Amino acid sequence: MKINTHLKEKIMKTKYFSILSVMMASLSFAQVAIGKSSITSNSTSISLEFGTGNKGIILPWATTAAGVSLSPTANAKGGAFILDVADRKVKISRNNGTWFDLSVHNIEKPATGGNVAINNALQTNASFPEKADAKTMIGGNPTTDSTPGILVLADTDKAMIPPLVTDPASNIKNPAPGMMVYDPSKKLLAVYNGTVWTYWRQP
């Protein structure tokens, strides 16, 4: 029992130090590279960029989209990404406070028989409760910007470059629900809802 407790404490300390390091980095710099040593070509137009490899972003698992606060003001913010666990769809928020469904293949019937249920026990585990005000911001001013979100990219003149993965359905062997990548070969944004990949092209 003592060994398990010691291991748990060590893991939690490592987790907190990792989160603290990311938060300190995000408060100090307006540009962050994850999985690589620096931003591509030191471009001043990139806020957040990821390294190469068959890996993607795992979006926040929300119990329902309706329960996600988009903005503390009357003007709801657009551009928020989540995985809605209730209907197993990846969604993005609009500027009018509504959500747009990115997992349009919700009624597909794969060989397993319908959409795979998502076990969100980790997100609702009372032993490790989420800190409600936890937030990391890249760019902007965290003391004055009250935009809700786990990770907020607050620069007004920089963009995020998502993980680049060619043919994610083939190359990511065990994707997690809520994964998002960009296929640079087909020039498509790809999201995974736990059952199927959905692809989006610029209109």
KEKE-3310 file (N, C-alpha, C; in steps of 0.2 Angstrom, whole numbers, plus 5000, padded with zeros to 4 digits):
npx = (5004:5010:5019:5011:5005:5016:5020:5009:5009:5021:5018:5008:5015:5024:5015:5009:5020:5024:5012:5013:5025:5022:5012:5020:5028:5019:5015:5026:5030:5025:5024:5024:5031:5028:5034:5045:5060:5059:5049:5043:5054:5056:5044:5034:5021:5015:5007:5005:5013:5015:5026:5033:5026:5015:5004:4991:4980:4971:4955:4946:4935:4919:4905:4892:4889:4881:4884:4896:4904:4905:4908:4911:4904:4890:4893:4896:4910:4918:4926:4930:4934:4928:4925:4909:4903:4891:4884:4894:4902:4913:4914:4913:4913:4902:4901:4889:4886:4881:4884:4893:4893:4906:4907:4900:4897:4889:4879:4884:4887:4899:4909:4908:4896:4888:4891:4905:4904:4909:4920:4921:4926:4938:4938:4928:4932:4931:4942:4952:4949:4945:4952:4943:4946:4957:4969:4977:4986:4992:5001:4992:4985:4984:4979:4969:4961:4947:4942:4935:4942:4952:4965:4970:4973:4978:4983:4980:4986:4992:4992:4987:4996:4990:4994:5002:4998:4999:4986:4978:4969:4975:4988:4988:4987:4979:4969:4962:4946:4940:4951:4961:4968:4978:4978:4991:4994:4981:4976:4966:4956:4955:4945:4942:4929:4929:4924:4923:4933:4931:4932:4937:4937:4943:4930)
npy = (4994:5006:5008:5009:5021:5030:5030:5035:5048:5053:5052:5061:5073:5074:5077:5089:5097:5097:5103:5115:5119:5121:5131:5141:5143:5147:5159:5167:5167:5171:5162:5144:5128:5111:5096:5098:5107:5121:5134:5133:5139:5150:5158:5172:5172:5161:5154:5142:5126:5109:5095:5083:5066:5052:5058:5066:5080:5079:5083:5092:5082:5084:5083:5087:5098:5109:5112:5119:5133:5147:5160:5174:5185:5194:5192:5177:5167:5161:5147:5137:5120:5104:5087:5081:5070:5065:5064:5059:5067:5077:5095:5112:5129:5142:5160:5164:5158:5145:5127:5118:5104:5093:5079:5072:5059:5052:5042:5031:5013:5004:4989:4985:4988:5001:5017:5017:5017:5029:5029:5039:5039:5043:5056:5060:5055:5055:5055:5062:5076:5089:5105:5118:5131:5130:5134:5138:5150:5156:5169:5186:5193:5186:5191:5200:5194:5185:5174:5159:5142:5128:5128:5143:5152:5167:5177:5189:5190:5178:5161:5144:5129:5114:5096:5087:5075:5062:5053:5049:5039:5027:5028:5032:5021:5018:5028:5040:5045:5061:5065:5076:5081:5087:5083:5084:5080:5077:5089:5091:5094:5083:5074:5063:5053:5043:5032:5034:5043:5059:5071:5087:5100:5115:5127)
npz = (5000:5004:4994:4982:4986:4987:4973:4967:4972:4967:4953:4952:4956:4946:4936:4940:4939:4926:4920:4926:4920:4907:4908:4913:4902:4893:4898:4896:4883:4867:4857:4855:4853:4852:4854:4846:4843:4840:4833:4816:4804:4812:4811:4813:4813:4818:4832:4840:4837:4831:4832:4821:4816:4819:4827:4836:4841:4856:4859:4871:4882:4883:4894:4889:4875:4877:4890:4890:4893:4883:4883:4894:4892:4883:4870:4862:4860:4846:4838:4847:4851:4854:4861:4861:4872:4875:4862:4855:4846:4837:4839:4834:4840:4835:4832:4836:4848:4846:4841:4829:4820:4817:4815:4805:4801:4810:4809:4803:4801:4807:4807:4820:4824:4825:4833:4843:4861:4872:4885:4898:4911:4917:4916:4924:4937:4954:4962:4956:4954:4942:4941:4942:4937:4930:4917:4902:4893:4878:4872:4872:4887:4902:4914:4911:4901:4900:4893:4892:4894:4891:4885:4878:4864:4862:4854:4842:4829:4825:4821:4824:4820:4817:4821:4809:4799:4787:4779:4791:4795:4791:4796:4810:4822:4833:4837:4848:4854:4849:4843:4833:4817:4803:4787:4776:4764:4757:4760:4770:4785:4798:4809:4823:4830:4839:4833:4818:4806:4801:4787:4782:4770:4764:4761)
capx = (5000:5014:5023:5006:5004:5022:5020:5004:5011:5026:5015:5004:5019:5027:5010:5008:5026:5023:5007:5016:5030:5018:5009:5025:5031:5014:5014:5032:5031:5019:5025:5026:5032:5027:5037:5050:5064:5057:5043:5046:5057:5055:5039:5031:5014:5013:5006:5007:5015:5017:5031:5031:5025:5008:5001:4986:4978:4965:4951:4942:4929:4914:4899:4888:4891:4877:4886:4902:4904:4909:4911:4908:4900:4885:4895:4899:4916:4918:4932:4931:4934:4927:4921:4903:4903:4884:4882:4900:4903:4918:4911:4917:4908:4901:4901:4883:4884:4879:4889:4893:4895:4911:4907:4894:4895:4886:4874:4887:4887:4905:4908:4907:4889:4886:4896:4908:4903:4915:4921:4924:4927:4944:4936:4923:4934:4931:4949:4957:4944:4948:4952:4938:4949:4963:4969:4984:4985:4998:4999:4987:4986:4980:4976:4963:4957:4943:4940:4935:4945:4958:4970:4967:4977:4975:4985:4976:4989:4995:4988:4989:4997:4988:4998:5002:4998:4996:4982:4978:4965:4980:4994:4987:4984:4975:4967:4958:4940:4941:4958:4961:4975:4978:4982:4995:4994:4975:4974:4960:4956:4952:4943:4940:4924:4929:4921:4925:4936:4927:4937:4934:4941:4941:4925)
capy = (5000:5012:5009:5012:5028:5034:5030:5040:5055:5054:5053:5068:5079:5075:5079:5096:5101:5097:5108:5121:5121:5123:5137:5146:5145:5151:5166:5170:5168:5171:5156:5138:5123:5105:5090:5100:5112:5128:5136:5132:5145:5156:5162:5176:5171:5155:5154:5135:5122:5103:5091:5078:5060:5050:5059:5071:5083:5076:5088:5091:5078:5088:5079:5089:5104:5114:5114:5122:5141:5150:5167:5177:5191:5192:5190:5171:5167:5156:5143:5132:5113:5099:5081:5080:5063:5063:5061:5056:5071:5083:5101:5119:5134:5148:5166:5166:5154:5138:5122:5115:5097:5091:5072:5071:5052:5049:5036:5025:5007:5000:4981:4983:4989:5007:5021:5015:5021:5032:5028:5045:5038:5046:5063:5060:5052:5060:5054:5067:5081:5094:5111:5122:5137:5128:5138:5140:5155:5158:5176:5189:5195:5181:5194:5203:5190:5180:5169:5152:5137:5124:5131:5148:5155:5174:5182:5191:5190:5172:5155:5137:5124:5107:5091:5086:5067:5060:5048:5047:5033:5022:5029:5032:5014:5017:5035:5041:5049:5068:5067:5081:5082:5090:5079:5089:5077:5078:5096:5090:5093:5076:5073:5056:5053:5036:5027:5035:5049:5064:5075:5093:5104:5123:5128)
capz = (5000:5004:4987:4978:4988:4985:4966:4965:4974:4962:4947:4953:4957:4939:4932:4941:4937:4919:4919:4928:4915:4901:4910:4914:4896:4889:4900:4895:4876:4862:4852:4858:4849:4856:4850:4842:4847:4838:4827:4809:4801:4816:4808:4818:4812:4822:4839:4842:4832:4834:4829:4816:4819:4818:4833:4835:4847:4859:4861:4878:4882:4887:4895:4883:4872:4880:4897:4890:4893:4877:4884:4900:4890:4879:4863:4863:4856:4841:4837:4853:4849:4860:4859:4865:4874:4875:4856:4852:4840:4838:4837:4835:4842:4831:4835:4839:4854:4844:4840:4822:4820:4813:4815:4801:4800:4816:4808:4800:4805:4806:4808:4827:4826:4827:4836:4849:4867:4875:4892:4901:4918:4919:4916:4930:4942:4959:4965:4953:4951:4938:4944:4937:4934:4926:4911:4900:4888:4874:4870:4876:4894:4906:4920:4909:4896:4904:4889:4895:4889:4894:4881:4875:4860:4863:4849:4836:4823:4824:4820:4827:4815:4820:4820:4802:4798:4780:4779:4798:4796:4790:4800:4817:4823:4839:4838:4854:4853:4850:4840:4827:4814:4797:4782:4772:4757:4754:4762:4774:4792:4800:4816:4825:4836:4843:4828:4811:4804:4796:4784:4780:4765:4764:4756)
cpx = (5004:5017:5018:5005:5009:5022:5015:5006:5016:5023:5012:5009:5022:5021:5009:5014:5026:5018:5010:5021:5027:5015:5014:5027:5026:5013:5020:5033:5025:5019:5027:5026:5032:5029:5042:5054:5062:5051:5047:5048:5057:5050:5035:5023:5011:5013:5008:5008:5017:5022:5028:5029:5017:5004:4996:4984:4972:4961:4948:4936:4924:4908:4893:4890:4887:4880:4893:4901:4908:4912:4907:4904:4894:4887:4899:4905:4916:4925:4934:4930:4932:4925:4915:4902:4896:4882:4888:4901:4908:4914:4915:4911:4908:4901:4895:4881:4882:4885:4888:4896:4900:4911:4900:4892:4893:4882:4878:4887:4893:4904:4906:4900:4887:4892:4898:4906:4909:4915:4925:4925:4933:4942:4931:4925:4935:4938:4953:4952:4948:4947:4948:4941:4955:4963:4976:4983:4992:4996:4994:4989:4981:4977:4970:4959:4954:4940:4940:4938:4951:4965:4968:4973:4975:4978:4980:4979:4993:4990:4991:4990:4996:4994:4997:5003:4995:4992:4981:4974:4970:4986:4994:4983:4979:4972:4962:4952:4942:4948:4957:4968:4973:4982:4985:4995:4987:4972:4967:4961:4952:4951:4940:4935:4924:4927:4924:4929:4931:4932:4933:4939:4938:4936:4927)
cpy = (5006:5013:5012:5020:5033:5035:5035:5047:5057:5056:5060:5074:5080:5079:5087:5100:5102:5103:5115:5124:5124:5130:5143:5148:5149:5158:5170:5172:5168:5166:5150:5132:5116:5099:5092:5106:5120:5128:5135:5139:5151:5160:5166:5176:5165:5156:5147:5130:5115:5100:5086:5071:5058:5051:5065:5075:5079:5081:5087:5087:5082:5083:5081:5096:5110:5116:5117:5130:5143:5156:5170:5183:5189:5190:5183:5170:5161:5153:5139:5125:5109:5092:5080:5073:5061:5060:5059:5060:5076:5089:5107:5124:5139:5154:5168:5161:5147:5134:5120:5108:5095:5083:5070:5064:5048:5043:5030:5019:5003:4993:4980:4985:4995:5011:5017:5019:5023:5032:5034:5045:5042:5054:5065:5057:5057:5060:5060:5072:5087:5101:5116:5128:5136:5131:5139:5145:5156:5165:5180:5191:5191:5185:5198:5200:5185:5175:5162:5147:5134:5127:5136:5151:5162:5179:5183:5191:5184:5166:5149:5133:5117:5102:5089:5078:5065:5054:5045:5041:5027:5022:5030:5026:5014:5024:5035:5046:5056:5070:5071:5081:5085:5085:5083:5086:5078:5085:5095:5090:5087:5076:5066:5056:5047:5031:5028:5042:5053:5069:5081:5097:5111:5124:5133)
cpz = (5000:4997:4983:4979:4986:4977:4964:4966:4969:4955:4947:4953:4950:4935:4933:4939:4929:4917:4920:4923:4909:4902:4910:4907:4892:4891:4898:4888:4872:4857:4856:4853:4854:4851:4846:4845:4846:4833:4821:4806:4805:4814:4814:4818:4815:4829:4842:4837:4835:4829:4824:4819:4818:4825:4832:4841:4849:4862:4868:4877:4886:4888:4890:4881:4875:4887:4896:4889:4888:4879:4890:4898:4885:4872:4864:4858:4852:4841:4843:4850:4855:4856:4864:4866:4874:4868:4852:4845:4842:4835:4838:4836:4836:4835:4838:4845:4852:4842:4833:4823:4815:4811:4811:4800:4806:4815:4805:4805:4804:4808:4815:4829:4829:4831:4842:4855:4870:4882:4895:4908:4921:4920:4922:4936:4948:4963:4963:4950:4947:4942:4939:4934:4931:4919:4909:4894:4885:4871:4874:4883:4898:4912:4918:4904:4900:4899:4892:4891:4893:4891:4877:4871:4859:4858:4844:4829:4822:4824:4823:4821:4819:4818:4812:4801:4791:4781:4786:4799:4795:4795:4807:4819:4828:4841:4844:4852:4854:4847:4834:4824:4807:4792:4776:4764:4753:4756:4765:4781:4794:4808:4817:4831:4840:4838:4821:4811:4800:4793:4781:4775:4766:4759:4750)
residu = (MET:LYS:ILE:ASN:THR:HIS:LEU:LYS:GLU:LYS:ILE:MET:LYS:THR:LYS:TYR:PHE:SER:ILE:LEU:SER:VAL:MET:MET:ALA:SER:LEU:SER:PHE:ALA:GLN:VAL:ALA:ILE:GLY:LYS:SER:SER:ILE:THR:SER:ASN:SER:THR:SER:ILE:SER:LEU:GLU:PHE:GLY:THR:GLY:ASN:LYS:GLY:ILE:ILE:LEU:PRO:TRP:ALA:THR:THR:ALA:ALA:GLY:VAL:SER:LEU:SER:PRO:THR:ALA:ASN:ALA:LYS:GLY:GLY:ALA:PHE:ILE:LEU:ASP:VAL:ALA:ASP:ARG:LYS:VAL:LYS:ILE:SER:ARG:ASN:ASN:GLY:THR:TRP:PHE:ASP:LEU:SER:VAL:HIS:ASN:ILE:GLU:LYS:PRO:ALA:THR:GLY:GLY:ASN:VAL:ALA:ILE:ASN:ASN:ALA:LEU:GLN:THR:ASN:ALA:SER:PHE:PRO:GLU:LYS:ALA:ASP:ALA:LYS:THR:MET:ILE:GLY:GLY:ASN:PRO:THR:THR:ASP:SER:THR:PRO:GLY:ILE:LEU:VAL:LEU:ALA:ASP:THR:ASP:LYS:ALA:MET:ILE:PRO:PRO:LEU:VAL:THR:ASP:PRO:ALA:SER:ASN:ILE:LYS:ASN:PRO:ALA:PRO:GLY:MET:MET:VAL:TYR:ASP:PRO:SER:LYS:LYS:LEU:LEU:ALA:VAL:TYR:ASN:GLY:THR:VAL:TRP:THR:TYR:TRP:ARG:GLN:PRO)
# end
